[in-house]
Amino acid sequence: MARVLSRDTKPELLVRHLLWGMGYRYRLHRADIRGKPDIAFIGRRKAVFVHGCFWHGHDCKRGARAPKANAEYWRGKIARNRARDVRTLAALDAVGWAALVVWECELVSLPELEIRLRGFLDPESPDRGPGQASPG
């Protein structure tokens, strides 16, 4: 597991490149923000987490794949990761930060992801796209 990156992963770099191309500027891996989000918009008080489907137990095809070797360890590890994610999002909400989780499997449709990111970052923007609701 030493080769598993916690930052600058391919999915994270793709989301960062997309955001930069959309004209957004951000900070990376801010340790002073709960959960150390992958991407932080300090002035907007918004954080983006880019999660790998397997590591965070997403309910997609890739996330539902269970390793055969050492299965009990992996079930426990992924369950702890999911519990930590829930605590982190709740803690951010409690201090007035909005958070968005971008799943690795969502990167197959960059136009849809761009609409979702724009809707999250600029909820009042007229170019949010059709059917894009303002975040809670």
C-alpha positions in Angstrom: 0.0 0.0 0.0 3.0 2.3 0.1 2.5 3.0 -3.6 -1.1 4.2 -3.0 -1.1 8.0 -3.4 -3.1 10.2 -1.0 -2.7 13.3 -3.1 -2.0 14.2 -6.8 -3.8 11.1 -8.0 -4.9 10.9 -11.6 -8.6 11.6 -10.8 -7.6 14.5 -8.6 -5.4 16.0 -11.2 -8.1 15.7 -13.8 -10.6 17.5 -11.6 -8.0 20.2 -10.8 -7.3 20.6 -14.5 -11.0 20.9 -15.3 -11.6 23.5 -12.5 -8.5 25.5 -13.7 -9.8 25.5 -17.2 -13.2 26.7 -16.0 -11.4 29.7 -14.5 -11.5 28.7 -10.8 -8.6 29.2 -8.5 -8.2 27.1 -5.4 -5.9 25.9 -2.7 -4.7 22.3 -2.3 -4.7 19.9 0.7 -5.2 22.6 3.4 -4.4 20.9 6.7 -6.2 23.7 8.6 -9.6 22.6 7.1 -11.3 19.5 8.6 -10.6 16.5 6.4 -7.8 18.2 4.5 -9.8 18.5 1.3 -8.2 17.8 -2.0 -9.4 21.2 -3.3 -10.4 24.2 -1.2 -12.1 27.4 -2.1 -11.3 29.5 1.0 -13.3 32.6 0.2 -16.4 30.6 -0.8 -16.0 28.2 2.1 -16.3 25.2 -0.2 -14.3 22.0 -0.3 -14.1 19.3 -3.0 -13.0 15.8 -2.2 -12.0 13.5 -5.0 -12.7 10.0 -3.9 -11.5 6.7 -5.4 -14.5 4.4 -5.7 -12.8 1.4 -4.2 -11.1 3.1 -1.3 -14.2 4.9 -0.2 -16.8 2.2 -0.9 -18.8 3.8 -3.6 -21.9 1.9 -4.8 -20.7 1.7 -8.4 -19.2 -1.3 -10.2 -15.6 -0.5 -9.2 -16.5 0.4 -5.6 -18.5 -2.7 -5.0 -15.7 -5.0 -6.1 -14.5 -6.9 -3.0 -10.9 -8.2 -2.9 -10.7 -12.0 -2.4 -7.4 -11.9 -0.5 -7.7 -10.7 3.1 -11.4 -9.9 2.6 -12.1 -9.2 6.3 -9.4 -6.6 6.5 -10.6 -4.8 3.4 -14.2 -4.8 4.6 -13.2 -3.2 7.8 -10.8 -0.7 6.2 -13.4 0.5 3.7 -16.1 0.7 6.4 -13.7 2.9 8.5 -13.0 5.1 5.5 -16.7 5.6 4.9 -17.4 6.4 8.6 -14.5 8.9 8.5 -16.0 10.5 5.4 -19.4 11.0 7.0 -17.8 12.5 10.1 -15.7 14.9 8.0 -18.6 16.1 5.9 -20.7 16.7 9.0 -17.9 18.6 10.8 -17.4 20.8 7.7 -21.1 21.5 7.6 -21.1 22.4 11.3 -18.6 25.1 10.8 -20.3 26.6 7.7 -18.4 24.9 4.9 -20.1 23.2 1.9 -18.5 20.1 0.6 -18.8 18.2 -2.7 -17.6 14.6 -3.2 -16.5 13.8 -6.8 -16.3 10.1 -7.3 -13.7 8.5 -9.6 -16.4 6.9 -11.8 -17.9 10.4 -12.5 -14.8 11.3 -14.5 -16.0 9.4 -17.5 -18.4 12.3 -18.4 -16.5 15.6 -18.0 -19.3 17.8 -19.4 -21.7 16.5 -16.7 -19.0 16.9 -14.1 -18.3 20.5 -15.2 -22.1 21.3 -14.8 -22.1 19.7 -11.4 -18.9 21.6 -10.3 -20.2 24.9 -11.6 -23.6 24.4 -9.8 -21.7 23.7 -6.6 -19.4 26.7 -6.8 -21.8 29.2 -8.3 -25.3 28.1 -7.3 -26.8 31.4 -8.5 -25.1 31.4 -11.9 -27.5 31.3 -14.8 -25.2 28.9 -16.7 -25.6 26.0 -14.2 -27.2 23.9 -16.8 -30.6 22.3 -17.1 -32.0 20.6 -14.0 -29.1 21.7 -11.8 -30.5 22.4 -8.4 -28.9 24.7 -5.9 -27.0 22.8 -3.2 -28.9 22.4 0.1 
